[in-house]
Amino acid sequence: MSKSKKTEFRPDDFVVYPTHGVGRIVSIEEQEVAGLRLEMFVISFEKDKMTLRVPTARASEIGMRGLSTPDLVEQALATLKGKARVKRAMWSRRAQEYEQKINSGDLMSIAEVVRDLHRSDDQREQSYSERQLYEAALDRLTREVAAVSGIDEAGAQKKVGAVLVSRAA
């Protein structure tokens, strides 16, 4: 393991881990795993009450990234205003695609899932699995909007909710 490659993330940085969303790097520590000394990011996900250790050498390979830029957040919010694009495939196939988009960690893909699964009051009821996917995508989106905008999650939910309501109007 070479020490020459400087890590791009530092303690107290917010990062996005593809399958878990926004977390904060608590520390960078060395650990011995299977006889090898590895440098690890220790990432805390407050809301999930979870701590994750990621080898620093594999962070970008895994898809871990810094927070989106404010411009990208604005693009994602603009995506929410668009018309829902629902394919005619079977639900199980669509659900898999939505799950992949959510777990990609890509903010634009997550915004597309929120846009496609959002239901206004006058539309038909969502199925349980549809609602689960929608809430997972909405949660990831609002957490990143909150972290980028420097506001709390409730404020981010209001901001995202206002965009979704304006679309329905």
Backbone torsions as a table, in degrees:
resi	resn	phi	psi	omega
1	MET	NA	119.6	-177.2
2	SER	-87.9	139.2	179.1
3	LYS	-87.3	-8.1	-174.1
4	SER	-66.0	-34.8	-178.5
5	LYS	-76.0	110.3	179.8
6	LYS	-75.9	138.2	179.9
7	THR	-75.4	144.3	-178.1
8	GLU	-85.3	-12.2	-179.4
9	PHE	-108.7	147.4	-179.7
10	ARG	-127.1	161.1	175.2
11	PRO	-55.0	143.4	-178.1
12	ASP	79.2	-1.8	174.0
13	ASP	-75.3	144.1	170.0
14	PHE	-86.5	137.5	177.5
15	VAL	-133.1	162.3	176.1
16	VAL	-113.4	118.7	175.5
17	TYR	-99.2	124.3	-169.6
18	PRO	-47.6	-46.3	-174.6
19	THR	-90.8	-3.9	-178.2
20	HIS	-125.8	-11.2	179.0
21	GLY	89.2	-149.1	-173.5
22	VAL	-81.9	130.0	176.2
23	GLY	-138.4	172.1	179.5
24	ARG	-119.4	133.1	177.0
25	ILE	-73.3	119.6	-179.1
26	VAL	-84.6	-44.0	-179.8
27	SER	-161.8	171.8	172.5
28	ILE	-122.2	121.0	-175.9
29	GLU	-133.5	160.1	176.2
30	GLU	-97.6	139.8	-179.5
31	GLN	-139.5	148.5	176.6
32	GLU	-98.5	121.2	-179.4
33	VAL	-127.2	121.9	179.7
34	ALA	50.1	42.4	176.8
35	GLY	81.2	-2.3	179.0
36	LEU	-107.6	143.4	174.9
37	ARG	-90.2	119.7	-179.0
38	LEU	-119.1	141.1	172.9
39	GLU	-89.6	129.3	-174.6
40	MET	-124.4	141.9	167.0
41	PHE	-83.3	134.0	173.0
42	VAL	-104.8	111.3	-174.3
43	ILE	-111.1	129.5	179.6
44	SER	-105.4	130.7	174.5
45	PHE	-110.8	94.0	-174.4
46	GLU	-52.9	-51.0	-174.0
47	LYS	-62.1	-37.7	-178.8
48	ASP	-87.5	-4.2	-176.5
49	LYS	51.6	52.5	-174.3
50	MET	-133.7	144.9	173.5
51	THR	-122.1	135.3	-177.1
52	LEU	-123.6	139.0	175.3
53	ARG	-112.4	123.6	-177.3
54	VAL	-123.0	126.6	176.8
55	PRO	-59.2	131.0	-177.2
56	THR	-60.4	-33.6	-178.4
57	ALA	-67.9	-24.8	-175.9
58	ARG	-104.9	0.5	-173.7
59	ALA	-55.2	-50.9	-177.4
60	SER	-72.7	-32.2	177.1
61	GLU	-62.1	-38.0	179.8
62	ILE	-71.8	-26.1	-179.9
63	GLY	109.7	8.2	177.7
64	MET	-66.7	137.8	-177.9
65	ARG	-144.3	165.3	174.7
66	GLY	-73.8	174.4	178.0
67	LEU	-64.7	155.5	176.8
68	SER	-67.6	161.0	175.9
69	THR	-77.8	157.4	176.2
70	PRO	-57.1	-33.0	177.7
71	ASP	-62.7	-43.0	-179.8
72	LEU	-66.1	-36.6	176.9
73	VAL	-62.6	-42.3	177.9
74	GLU	-63.1	-39.9	177.4
75	GLN	-63.0	-41.7	179.8
76	ALA	-63.7	-42.4	178.4
77	LEU	-66.1	-34.5	176.2
78	ALA	-66.6	-34.8	177.5
79	THR	-60.6	-36.3	-179.5
80	LEU	-62.7	-27.8	-178.6
81	LYS	-75.0	-17.8	-177.4
82	GLY	-67.8	171.9	178.8
83	LYS	-79.6	137.5	179.6
84	ALA	-60.4	134.8	177.2
85	ARG	-111.3	100.2	-179.1
86	VAL	-108.8	120.3	179.4
87	LYS	-73.3	161.2	-178.7
88	ARG	-89.1	9.9	-180.0
89	ALA	-69.4	167.4	177.4
90	MET	-63.5	152.2	-176.6
91	TRP	-57.9	-41.9	-177.2
92	SER	-59.3	-38.5	179.2
93	ARG	-69.5	-45.4	178.1
94	ARG	-62.5	-41.5	-179.5
95	ALA	-60.1	-41.1	177.0
96	GLN	-61.3	-43.9	179.6
97	GLU	-63.4	-42.7	178.4
98	TYR	-62.3	-43.5	179.7
99	GLU	-59.9	-43.4	178.6
100	GLN	-63.1	-41.6	179.0
101	LYS	-64.0	-42.2	179.8
102	ILE	-63.2	-45.6	-176.8
103	ASN	-79.2	-4.9	177.1
104	SER	-71.0	-25.0	-177.9
105	GLY	80.9	-1.5	-179.4
106	ASP	-80.4	121.1	-175.1
107	LEU	-59.9	-39.3	-179.8
108	MET	-65.6	-41.6	178.5
109	SER	-63.5	-40.7	179.3
110	ILE	-64.8	-41.2	178.0
111	ALA	-62.3	-37.7	177.7
112	GLU	-62.6	-40.3	179.4
113	VAL	-64.4	-45.1	178.6
114	VAL	-59.4	-46.5	-179.7
115	ARG	-59.5	-47.0	-175.3
116	ASP	-70.7	-30.3	-176.2
117	LEU	-99.6	-6.6	-179.5
118	HIS	-66.2	135.5	177.2
119	ARG	-121.5	129.6	173.2
120	SER	-83.9	170.4	-174.4
121	ASP	-58.9	-30.4	-176.4
122	ASP	-86.8	-2.0	179.7
123	GLN	-93.6	167.5	-177.2
124	ARG	-63.2	158.6	-179.5
125	GLU	-66.7	146.8	176.8
126	GLN	-84.9	150.0	173.8
127	SER	-74.6	167.5	-179.1
128	TYR	-58.8	-48.6	-176.9
129	SER	-67.3	-34.6	177.7
130	GLU	-65.1	-43.5	179.7
131	ARG	-65.2	-38.8	178.6
132	GLN	-61.7	-46.1	179.5
133	LEU	-64.6	-43.4	179.5
134	TYR	-60.0	-47.2	-178.3
135	GLU	-66.3	-36.5	177.7
136	ALA	-64.4	-45.1	180.0
137	ALA	-66.3	-43.7	-179.8
138	LEU	-62.3	-41.0	179.0
139	ASP	-62.0	-46.9	179.0
140	ARG	-61.7	-43.4	-179.0
141	LEU	-63.7	-48.8	-177.4
142	THR	-66.1	-35.6	178.5
143	ARG	-64.0	-41.6	-179.9
144	GLU	-72.1	-39.7	177.0
145	VAL	-59.7	-42.8	179.6
146	ALA	-62.7	-47.0	-177.9
147	ALA	-65.1	-42.1	-179.2
148	VAL	-70.2	-41.5	-176.2
149	SER	-80.8	-12.2	-179.1
150	GLY	71.6	29.3	178.0
151	ILE	-117.3	168.8	178.3
152	ASP	-78.2	169.0	-176.7
153	GLU	-63.2	-35.0	179.2
154	ALA	-62.8	-41.3	177.7
155	GLY	-64.3	-40.6	179.1
156	ALA	-66.1	-38.6	178.2
157	GLN	-63.4	-39.8	177.7
158	LYS	-63.9	-42.7	-178.3
159	LYS	-62.1	-48.0	179.5
160	VAL	-67.1	-42.5	179.0
161	GLY	-60.2	-39.8	179.0
162	ALA	-62.8	-39.6	179.0
163	VAL	-65.5	-43.9	-178.9
164	LEU	-66.5	-37.7	179.0
165	VAL	-69.0	-39.7	-179.9
166	SER	-64.4	-30.8	178.0
167	ARG	-66.5	-41.9	-176.6
168	ALA	-68.9	-28.3	-176.3
169	ALA	-70.3	NA	NA
